[in-house]
């Protein structure tokens, strides 16, 4: 079992399977300065799997109304977050 390096700040990227979210998550991981929690709708998607291979913690978190508790839980422990809104 691998240890999680908690010395690096955790950044949560909402919509990490989208083009913009994927770019942000990859840049953060490539910098080596951050841990990344990638929020997505599906764990089995190609973008989610690619981020997991790069070292992201991939989490399913629905963004629908009425499911705020799940999003709140997914953001716990984060030093920052990246979210895009319409």
Residue pairs with C-beta under 8 A, 6 or more apart in sequence:
4 35
5 35
6 35
8 33
8 34
8 35
9 33
9 34
9 35
9 79
9 80
10 34
10 35
10 36
10 37
10 77
10 78
10 79
11 28
11 34
11 35
11 36
11 37
11 78
11 79
11 80
11 81
11 82
12 36
12 37
12 38
12 39
12 74
12 75
12 78
12 80
12 81
12 82
13 21
13 24
13 25
13 28
13 36
13 37
13 38
13 39
13 56
13 81
13 82
14 21
14 39
14 61
14 63
14 71
14 81
14 82
14 83
14 84
15 21
15 39
15 40
15 63
15 83
15 84
16 22
16 24
16 25
16 36
16 38
16 39
16 40
16 47
16 48
16 51
16 56
16 58
17 38
17 40
17 41
17 42
17 45
17 47
17 48
17 51
18 47
18 84
20 84
21 38
21 82
21 84
22 47
22 50
22 51
24 82
25 36
25 38
25 51
25 54
25 56
26 51
26 54
28 34
28 36
29 36
29 51
29 54
29 55
29 56
30 54
35 55
35 57
36 51
36 55
36 56
36 57
37 56
37 57
37 58
37 59
37 74
37 78
38 48
38 51
38 52
38 56
38 57
38 58
38 59
39 59
39 60
39 61
39 71
39 74
40 47
40 48
40 58
40 59
40 60
40 61
41 60
41 62
42 48
42 60
43 49
43 58
43 60
48 58
49 58
51 58
52 58
59 74
61 70
61 71
61 73
61 74
62 70
62 71
63 71
75 81
